Amino acid sequence: MMLLLDQVLVEFPQHARIMRRLYLSDEHFRSICEDLVLATTELREVEANAVPADRAAELLGLRDALCRELVAYVGRAASDRDAG
């Protein structure tokens, strides 16, 4: 399963340390990572197979929302850690 995290860390290497900690300890964080990898994988397949543009746009929007959620989650975890 750490391979999944490795795929996420390619996009967010600056958050590697906290993401590794969250991945090991937080089920919701793992779920966001899984969803992001699935959306990214499907988007690549859609782009490679010339699937309708509306499906590609939908996947891109989903992927962007997941990236924002992931970064926000990491930010909250970092500030909780700094506060504690």
Jmol script that loads the backbone (N, CA, C; Angstrom):
load data "model"
ATOM      1  N   MET A   1       0.807  -1.208   0.000  1.00  0.00           N
ATOM      2  CA  MET A   1       0.000   0.000   0.000  1.00  0.00           C
ATOM      3  C   MET A   1       0.849   1.270   0.000  1.00  0.00           C
ATOM      4  N   MET A   2       2.057   1.180   0.464  1.00  0.00           N
ATOM      5  CA  MET A   2       2.900   2.368   0.456  1.00  0.00           C
ATOM      6  C   MET A   2       3.173   2.828  -0.972  1.00  0.00           C
ATOM      7  N   LEU A   3       3.043   1.941  -1.942  1.00  0.00           N
ATOM      8  CA  LEU A   3       3.205   2.357  -3.332  1.00  0.00           C
ATOM      9  C   LEU A   3       2.180   3.423  -3.692  1.00  0.00           C
ATOM     10  N   LEU A   4       0.999   3.308  -3.132  1.00  0.00           N
ATOM     11  CA  LEU A   4      -0.040   4.301  -3.360  1.00  0.00           C
ATOM     12  C   LEU A   4       0.426   5.659  -2.834  1.00  0.00           C
ATOM     13  N   LEU A   5       0.973   5.668  -1.638  1.00  0.00           N
ATOM     14  CA  LEU A   5       1.478   6.914  -1.079  1.00  0.00           C
ATOM     15  C   LEU A   5       2.610   7.470  -1.932  1.00  0.00           C
ATOM     16  N   ASP A   6       3.466   6.601  -2.428  1.00  0.00           N
ATOM     17  CA  ASP A   6       4.552   7.061  -3.297  1.00  0.00           C
ATOM     18  C   ASP A   6       4.018   7.810  -4.508  1.00  0.00           C
ATOM     19  N   GLN A   7       2.894   7.350  -5.061  1.00  0.00           N
ATOM     20  CA  GLN A   7       2.290   8.031  -6.206  1.00  0.00           C
ATOM     21  C   GLN A   7       1.816   9.432  -5.822  1.00  0.00           C
ATOM     22  N   VAL A   8       1.304   9.571  -4.620  1.00  0.00           N
ATOM     23  CA  VAL A   8       0.850  10.884  -4.143  1.00  0.00           C
ATOM     24  C   VAL A   8       2.053  11.792  -3.877  1.00  0.00           C
ATOM     25  N   LEU A   9       3.099  11.230  -3.298  1.00  0.00           N
ATOM     26  CA  LEU A   9       4.274  12.029  -2.945  1.00  0.00           C
ATOM     27  C   LEU A   9       4.992  12.594  -4.163  1.00  0.00           C
ATOM     28  N   VAL A  10       4.799  11.985  -5.318  1.00  0.00           N
ATOM     29  CA  VAL A  10       5.383  12.532  -6.544  1.00  0.00           C
ATOM     30  C   VAL A  10       4.881  13.959  -6.760  1.00  0.00           C
ATOM     31  N   GLU A  11       3.628  14.198  -6.414  1.00  0.00           N
ATOM     32  CA  GLU A  11       3.043  15.526  -6.610  1.00  0.00           C
ATOM     33  C   GLU A  11       3.272  16.466  -5.433  1.00  0.00           C
ATOM     34  N   PHE A  12       3.543  15.899  -4.251  1.00  0.00           N
ATOM     35  CA  PHE A  12       3.671  16.718  -3.050  1.00  0.00           C
ATOM     36  C   PHE A  12       4.928  16.344  -2.259  1.00  0.00           C
ATOM     37  N   PRO A  13       6.092  16.363  -2.883  1.00  0.00           N
ATOM     38  CA  PRO A  13       7.301  15.932  -2.168  1.00  0.00           C
ATOM     39  C   PRO A  13       7.635  16.817  -0.967  1.00  0.00           C
ATOM     40  N   GLN A  14       7.207  18.071  -1.008  1.00  0.00           N
ATOM     41  CA  GLN A  14       7.496  18.989   0.089  1.00  0.00           C
ATOM     42  C   GLN A  14       6.764  18.603   1.378  1.00  0.00           C
ATOM     43  N   HIS A  15       5.751  17.741   1.275  1.00  0.00           N
ATOM     44  CA  HIS A  15       4.978  17.317   2.441  1.00  0.00           C
ATOM     45  C   HIS A  15       5.235  15.850   2.796  1.00  0.00           C
ATOM     46  N   ALA A  16       6.305  15.283   2.296  1.00  0.00           N
ATOM     47  CA  ALA A  16       6.542  13.844   2.428  1.00  0.00           C
ATOM     48  C   ALA A  16       6.517  13.363   3.879  1.00  0.00           C
ATOM     49  N   ARG A  17       7.178  14.074   4.758  1.00  0.00           N
ATOM     50  CA  ARG A  17       7.282  13.591   6.139  1.00  0.00           C
ATOM     51  C   ARG A  17       5.923  13.505   6.821  1.00  0.00           C
ATOM     52  N   ILE A  18       5.158  14.574   6.738  1.00  0.00           N
ATOM     53  CA  ILE A  18       3.856  14.568   7.403  1.00  0.00           C
ATOM     54  C   ILE A  18       2.875  13.630   6.698  1.00  0.00           C
ATOM     55  N   MET A  19       2.979  13.527   5.373  1.00  0.00           N
ATOM     56  CA  MET A  19       2.089  12.624   4.645  1.00  0.00           C
ATOM     57  C   MET A  19       2.359  11.166   5.006  1.00  0.00           C
ATOM     58  N   ARG A  20       3.611  10.819   5.181  1.00  0.00           N
ATOM     59  CA  ARG A  20       3.924   9.444   5.603  1.00  0.00           C
ATOM     60  C   ARG A  20       3.315   9.156   6.970  1.00  0.00           C
ATOM     61  N   ARG A  21       3.438  10.106   7.871  1.00  0.00           N
ATOM     62  CA  ARG A  21       2.868   9.925   9.215  1.00  0.00           C
ATOM     63  C   ARG A  21       1.346   9.792   9.145  1.00  0.00           C
ATOM     64  N   LEU A  22       0.710  10.675   8.397  1.00  0.00           N
ATOM     65  CA  LEU A  22      -0.744  10.621   8.260  1.00  0.00           C
ATOM     66  C   LEU A  22      -1.196   9.328   7.594  1.00  0.00           C
ATOM     67  N   TYR A  23      -0.472   8.899   6.589  1.00  0.00           N
ATOM     68  CA  TYR A  23      -0.848   7.685   5.866  1.00  0.00           C
ATOM     69  C   TYR A  23      -0.850   6.472   6.799  1.00  0.00           C
ATOM     70  N   LEU A  24       0.092   6.436   7.696  1.00  0.00           N
ATOM     71  CA  LEU A  24       0.181   5.306   8.619  1.00  0.00           C
ATOM     72  C   LEU A  24      -0.846   5.371   9.746  1.00  0.00           C
ATOM     73  N   SER A  25      -1.304   6.570  10.084  1.00  0.00           N
ATOM     74  CA  SER A  25      -2.141   6.709  11.273  1.00  0.00           C
ATOM     75  C   SER A  25      -3.574   7.165  11.030  1.00  0.00           C
ATOM     76  N   ASP A  26      -3.907   7.582   9.822  1.00  0.00           N
ATOM     77  CA  ASP A  26      -5.203   8.226   9.600  1.00  0.00           C
ATOM     78  C   ASP A  26      -5.944   7.602   8.418  1.00  0.00           C
ATOM     79  N   GLU A  27      -7.014   6.909   8.723  1.00  0.00           N
ATOM     80  CA  GLU A  27      -7.796   6.215   7.693  1.00  0.00           C
ATOM     81  C   GLU A  27      -8.408   7.182   6.679  1.00  0.00           C
ATOM     82  N   HIS A  28      -8.890   8.333   7.144  1.00  0.00           N
ATOM     83  CA  HIS A  28      -9.484   9.309   6.218  1.00  0.00           C
ATOM     84  C   HIS A  28      -8.430   9.837   5.234  1.00  0.00           C
ATOM     85  N   PHE A  29      -7.242  10.097   5.733  1.00  0.00           N
ATOM     86  CA  PHE A  29      -6.167  10.552   4.858  1.00  0.00           C
ATOM     87  C   PHE A  29      -5.844   9.492   3.807  1.00  0.00           C
ATOM     88  N   ARG A  30      -5.767   8.229   4.220  1.00  0.00           N
ATOM     89  CA  ARG A  30      -5.508   7.141   3.259  1.00  0.00           C
ATOM     90  C   ARG A  30      -6.596   7.088   2.194  1.00  0.00           C
ATOM     91  N   SER A  31      -7.830   7.325   2.606  1.00  0.00           N
ATOM     92  CA  SER A  31      -8.949   7.321   1.660  1.00  0.00           C
ATOM     93  C   SER A  31      -8.808   8.438   0.622  1.00  0.00           C
ATOM     94  N   ILE A  32      -8.404   9.629   1.065  1.00  0.00           N
ATOM     95  CA  ILE A  32      -8.185  10.739   0.128  1.00  0.00           C
ATOM     96  C   ILE A  32      -7.078  10.366  -0.864  1.00  0.00           C
ATOM     97  N   CYS A  33      -6.002   9.771  -0.361  1.00  0.00           N
ATOM     98  CA  CYS A  33      -4.897   9.350  -1.228  1.00  0.00           C
ATOM     99  C   CYS A  33      -5.370   8.338  -2.266  1.00  0.00           C
ATOM    100  N   GLU A  34      -6.138   7.353  -1.814  1.00  0.00           N
ATOM    101  CA  GLU A  34      -6.654   6.334  -2.736  1.00  0.00           C
ATOM    102  C   GLU A  34      -7.513   6.970  -3.820  1.00  0.00           C
ATOM    103  N   ASP A  35      -8.410   7.863  -3.414  1.00  0.00           N
ATOM    104  CA  ASP A  35      -9.278   8.529  -4.382  1.00  0.00           C
ATOM    105  C   ASP A  35      -8.471   9.361  -5.374  1.00  0.00           C
ATOM    106  N   LEU A  36      -7.450  10.037  -4.886  1.00  0.00           N
ATOM    107  CA  LEU A  36      -6.613  10.853  -5.763  1.00  0.00           C
ATOM    108  C   LEU A  36      -5.875   9.988  -6.782  1.00  0.00           C
ATOM    109  N   VAL A  37      -5.327   8.884  -6.345  1.00  0.00           N
ATOM    110  CA  VAL A  37      -4.614   7.997  -7.267  1.00  0.00           C
ATOM    111  C   VAL A  37      -5.580   7.401  -8.289  1.00  0.00           C
ATOM    112  N   LEU A  38      -6.762   6.999  -7.854  1.00  0.00           N
ATOM    113  CA  LEU A  38      -7.755   6.465  -8.797  1.00  0.00           C
ATOM    114  C   LEU A  38      -8.162   7.513  -9.832  1.00  0.00           C
ATOM    115  N   ALA A  39      -8.428   8.730  -9.382  1.00  0.00           N
ATOM    116  CA  ALA A  39      -8.824   9.796 -10.312  1.00  0.00           C
ATOM    117  C   ALA A  39      -7.698  10.115 -11.283  1.00  0.00           C
ATOM    118  N   THR A  40      -6.473  10.164 -10.797  1.00  0.00           N
ATOM    119  CA  THR A  40      -5.322  10.458 -11.657  1.00  0.00           C
ATOM    120  C   THR A  40      -5.119   9.354 -12.686  1.00  0.00           C
ATOM    121  N   THR A  41      -5.235   8.116 -12.245  1.00  0.00           N
ATOM    122  CA  THR A  41      -5.072   6.973 -13.152  1.00  0.00           C
ATOM    123  C   THR A  41      -6.147   6.980 -14.227  1.00  0.00           C
ATOM    124  N   GLU A  42      -7.385   7.197 -13.812  1.00  0.00           N
ATOM    125  CA  GLU A  42      -8.478   7.217 -14.790  1.00  0.00           C
ATOM    126  C   GLU A  42      -8.339   8.397 -15.749  1.00  0.00           C
ATOM    127  N   LEU A  43      -7.905   9.537 -15.243  1.00  0.00           N
ATOM    128  CA  LEU A  43      -7.709  10.704 -16.107  1.00  0.00           C
ATOM    129  C   LEU A  43      -6.657  10.411 -17.173  1.00  0.00           C
ATOM    130  N   ARG A  44      -5.573   9.777 -16.792  1.00  0.00           N
ATOM    131  CA  ARG A  44      -4.535   9.416 -17.770  1.00  0.00           C
ATOM    132  C   ARG A  44      -5.090   8.458 -18.829  1.00  0.00           C
ATOM    133  N   GLU A  45      -5.896   7.493 -18.404  1.00  0.00           N
ATOM    134  CA  GLU A  45      -6.495   6.551 -19.346  1.00  0.00           C
ATOM    135  C   GLU A  45      -7.455   7.256 -20.301  1.00  0.00           C
ATOM    136  N   VAL A  46      -8.242   8.178 -19.758  1.00  0.00           N
ATOM    137  CA  VAL A  46      -9.197   8.932 -20.568  1.00  0.00           C
ATOM    138  C   VAL A  46      -8.453   9.774 -21.607  1.00  0.00           C
ATOM    139  N   GLU A  47      -7.412  10.456 -21.160  1.00  0.00           N
ATOM    140  CA  GLU A  47      -6.649  11.296 -22.082  1.00  0.00           C
ATOM    141  C   GLU A  47      -5.969  10.466 -23.162  1.00  0.00           C
ATOM    142  N   ALA A  48      -5.496   9.284 -22.810  1.00  0.00           N
ATOM    143  CA  ALA A  48      -4.801   8.420 -23.774  1.00  0.00           C
ATOM    144  C   ALA A  48      -5.761   7.802 -24.791  1.00  0.00           C
ATOM    145  N   ASN A  49      -7.018   7.653 -24.425  1.00  0.00           N
ATOM    146  CA  ASN A  49      -7.975   6.974 -25.297  1.00  0.00           C
ATOM    147  C   ASN A  49      -8.981   7.908 -25.950  1.00  0.00           C
ATOM    148  N   ALA A  50      -8.728   9.190 -25.893  1.00  0.00           N
ATOM    149  CA  ALA A  50      -9.585  10.176 -26.556  1.00  0.00           C
ATOM    150  C   ALA A  50     -11.059   9.996 -26.190  1.00  0.00           C
ATOM    151  N   VAL A  51     -11.334   9.878 -24.907  1.00  0.00           N
ATOM    152  CA  VAL A  51     -12.697   9.783 -24.395  1.00  0.00           C
ATOM    153  C   VAL A  51     -13.297  11.189 -24.425  1.00  0.00           C
ATOM    154  N   PRO A  52     -14.615  11.297 -24.433  1.00  0.00           N
ATOM    155  CA  PRO A  52     -15.247  12.625 -24.524  1.00  0.00           C
ATOM    156  C   PRO A  52     -14.681  13.637 -23.530  1.00  0.00           C
ATOM    157  N   ALA A  53     -14.588  14.856 -24.005  1.00  0.00           N
ATOM    158  CA  ALA A  53     -13.978  15.943 -23.231  1.00  0.00           C
ATOM    159  C   ALA A  53     -14.706  16.191 -21.914  1.00  0.00           C
ATOM    160  N   ASP A  54     -16.017  15.978 -21.872  1.00  0.00           N
ATOM    161  CA  ASP A  54     -16.748  16.231 -20.628  1.00  0.00           C
ATOM    162  C   ASP A  54     -16.328  15.266 -19.523  1.00  0.00           C
ATOM    163  N   ARG A  55     -16.020  14.026 -19.881  1.00  0.00           N
ATOM    164  CA  ARG A  55     -15.536  13.062 -18.881  1.00  0.00           C
ATOM    165  C   ARG A  55     -14.144  13.456 -18.396  1.00  0.00           C
ATOM    166  N   ALA A  56     -13.296  13.880 -19.281  1.00  0.00           N
ATOM    167  CA  ALA A  56     -11.954  14.324 -18.899  1.00  0.00           C
ATOM    168  C   ALA A  56     -12.050  15.545 -17.988  1.00  0.00           C
ATOM    169  N   ALA A  57     -12.934  16.475 -18.321  1.00  0.00           N
ATOM    170  CA  ALA A  57     -13.107  17.676 -17.498  1.00  0.00           C
ATOM    171  C   ALA A  57     -13.639  17.319 -16.113  1.00  0.00           C
ATOM    172  N   GLU A  58     -14.563  16.368 -16.056  1.00  0.00           N
ATOM    173  CA  GLU A  58     -15.107  15.913 -14.774  1.00  0.00           C
ATOM    174  C   GLU A  58     -14.005  15.305 -13.904  1.00  0.00           C
ATOM    175  N   LEU A  59     -13.188  14.459 -14.506  1.00  0.00           N
ATOM    176  CA  LEU A  59     -12.092  13.826 -13.763  1.00  0.00           C
ATOM    177  C   LEU A  59     -11.043  14.842 -13.327  1.00  0.00           C
ATOM    178  N   LEU A  60     -10.760  15.799 -14.184  1.00  0.00           N
ATOM    179  CA  LEU A  60      -9.793  16.832 -13.829  1.00  0.00           C
ATOM    180  C   LEU A  60     -10.303  17.666 -12.655  1.00  0.00           C
ATOM    181  N   GLY A  61     -11.583  17.994 -12.662  1.00  0.00           N
ATOM    182  CA  GLY A  61     -12.181  18.725 -11.547  1.00  0.00           C
ATOM    183  C   GLY A  61     -12.128  17.923 -10.252  1.00  0.00           C
ATOM    184  N   LEU A  62     -12.423  16.633 -10.344  1.00  0.00           N
ATOM    185  CA  LEU A  62     -12.361  15.756  -9.179  1.00  0.00           C
ATOM    186  C   LEU A  62     -10.942  15.674  -8.645  1.00  0.00           C
ATOM    187  N   ARG A  63      -9.992  15.507  -9.541  1.00  0.00           N
ATOM    188  CA  ARG A  63      -8.594  15.407  -9.151  1.00  0.00           C
ATOM    189  C   ARG A  63      -8.113  16.698  -8.479  1.00  0.00           C
ATOM    190  N   ASP A  64      -8.486  17.832  -9.046  1.00  0.00           N
ATOM    191  CA  ASP A  64      -8.102  19.119  -8.456  1.00  0.00           C
ATOM    192  C   ASP A  64      -8.710  19.290  -7.059  1.00  0.00           C
ATOM    193  N   ALA A  65      -9.980  18.898  -6.905  1.00  0.00           N
ATOM    194  CA  ALA A  65     -10.638  19.001  -5.596  1.00  0.00           C
ATOM    195  C   ALA A  65      -9.951  18.099  -4.576  1.00  0.00           C
ATOM    196  N   LEU A  66      -9.561  16.903  -4.987  1.00  0.00           N
ATOM    197  CA  LEU A  66      -8.867  15.993  -4.085  1.00  0.00           C
ATOM    198  C   LEU A  66      -7.493  16.530  -3.695  1.00  0.00           C
ATOM    199  N   CYS A  67      -6.800  17.134  -4.634  1.00  0.00           N
ATOM    200  CA  CYS A  67      -5.499  17.746  -4.320  1.00  0.00           C
ATOM    201  C   CYS A  67      -5.662  18.862  -3.299  1.00  0.00           C
ATOM    202  N   ARG A  68      -6.679  19.698  -3.481  1.00  0.00           N
ATOM    203  CA  ARG A  68      -6.928  20.783  -2.520  1.00  0.00           C
ATOM    204  C   ARG A  68      -7.269  20.214  -1.143  1.00  0.00           C
ATOM    205  N   GLU A  69      -8.096  19.167  -1.121  1.00  0.00           N
ATOM    206  CA  GLU A  69      -8.472  18.547   0.148  1.00  0.00           C
ATOM    207  C   GLU A  69      -7.252  17.949   0.844  1.00  0.00           C
ATOM    208  N   LEU A  70      -6.401  17.310   0.076  1.00  0.00           N
ATOM    209  CA  LEU A  70      -5.194  16.699   0.626  1.00  0.00           C
ATOM    210  C   LEU A  70      -4.270  17.748   1.230  1.00  0.00           C
ATOM    211  N   VAL A  71      -4.040  18.833   0.513  1.00  0.00           N
ATOM    212  CA  VAL A  71      -3.164  19.895   1.008  1.00  0.00           C
ATOM    213  C   VAL A  71      -3.770  20.549   2.254  1.00  0.00           C
ATOM    214  N   ALA A  72      -5.071  20.758   2.263  1.00  0.00           N
ATOM    215  CA  ALA A  72      -5.727  21.336   3.442  1.00  0.00           C
ATOM    216  C   ALA A  72      -5.603  20.401   4.643  1.00  0.00           C
ATOM    217  N   TYR A  73      -5.770  19.121   4.418  1.00  0.00           N
ATOM    218  CA  TYR A  73      -5.653  18.118   5.479  1.00  0.00           C
ATOM    219  C   TYR A  73      -4.246  18.138   6.064  1.00  0.00           C
ATOM    220  N   VAL A  74      -3.264  18.174   5.203  1.00  0.00           N
ATOM    221  CA  VAL A  74      -1.865  18.225   5.646  1.00  0.00           C
ATOM    222  C   VAL A  74      -1.617  19.516   6.434  1.00  0.00           C
ATOM    223  N   GLY A  75      -2.149  20.616   5.964  1.00  0.00           N
ATOM    224  CA  GLY A  75      -1.987  21.888   6.660  1.00  0.00           C
ATOM    225  C   GLY A  75      -2.586  21.861   8.060  1.00  0.00           C
ATOM    226  N   ARG A  76      -3.782  21.279   8.179  1.00  0.00           N
ATOM    227  CA  ARG A  76      -4.409  21.170   9.502  1.00  0.00           C
ATOM    228  C   ARG A  76      -3.585  20.279  10.420  1.00  0.00           C
ATOM    229  N   ALA A  77      -3.092  19.172   9.889  1.00  0.00           N
ATOM    230  CA  ALA A  77      -2.285  18.249  10.696  1.00  0.00           C
ATOM    231  C   ALA A  77      -0.992  18.915  11.141  1.00  0.00           C
ATOM    232  N   ALA A  78      -0.389  19.682  10.265  1.00  0.00           N
ATOM    233  CA  ALA A  78       0.870  20.377  10.610  1.00  0.00           C
ATOM    234  C   ALA A  78       0.610  21.419  11.688  1.00  0.00           C
ATOM    235  N   SER A  79      -0.481  22.173  11.590  1.00  0.00           N
ATOM    236  CA  SER A  79      -0.720  23.201  12.608  1.00  0.00           C
ATOM    237  C   SER A  79      -1.155  22.574  13.919  1.00  0.00           C
ATOM    238  N   ASP A  80      -1.855  21.434  13.885  1.00  0.00           N
ATOM    239  CA  ASP A  80      -2.195  20.717  15.125  1.00  0.00           C
ATOM    240  C   ASP A  80      -0.920  20.238  15.813  1.00  0.00           C
ATOM    241  N   ARG A  81       0.014  19.737  15.026  1.00  0.00           N
ATOM    242  CA  ARG A  81       1.279  19.239  15.565  1.00  0.00           C
ATOM    243  C   ARG A  81       2.082  20.388  16.176  1.00  0.00           C
ATOM    244  N   ASP A  82       2.111  21.530  15.473  1.00  0.00           N
ATOM    245  CA  ASP A  82       2.866  22.682  15.970  1.00  0.00           C
ATOM    246  C   ASP A  82       2.231  23.273  17.230  1.00  0.00           C
ATOM    247  N   ALA A  83       0.903  23.198  17.324  1.00  0.00           N
ATOM    248  CA  ALA A  83       0.195  23.753  18.471  1.00  0.00           C
ATOM    249  C   ALA A  83       0.349  22.857  19.711  1.00  0.00           C
ATOM    250  N   GLY A  84       0.549  21.547  19.460  1.00  0.00           N
ATOM    251  CA  GLY A  84       0.603  20.597  20.572  1.00  0.00           C
ATOM    252  C   GLY A  84       1.932  20.382  21.051  1.00  0.00           C
TER     253      GLY A  84
END
end "model"
wireframe off; spacefill off
backbone 0.3
color backbone group
